[in-house]
C-alpha cells in the first residue's frame, strides 16, 4: 500500500515537507498523524483525498493522494 501525501502553503513551511509517501494508513487523520509526528490536528485545515474535500475520518486506500492545506482567503 502506498499513499502520496502533500502539504500546501503555510503548512508546507511549518511542517518542512512538500510531499512524501507512506506505506499504510486507514484514514486521512492517520495520514496526518504519521507524517506530522502526531502534531495536533488543526480544525481549520482542509483535507482532500484524490482531489475531493474530505475529513480526518475519511477512509484512504492504496494509491490515494491525501493533501492538507490551510483555508484560502482573499478576493
Buried (B, 14 or more C-beta within 10 A) or exposed (E): EEBBBBBBEEBBEEBEBEEBEBEEBEBBBBBBBBBBEEEEBEEEBBBBBEEEEBEBEBEBEEEBBBBBBBEEEEE
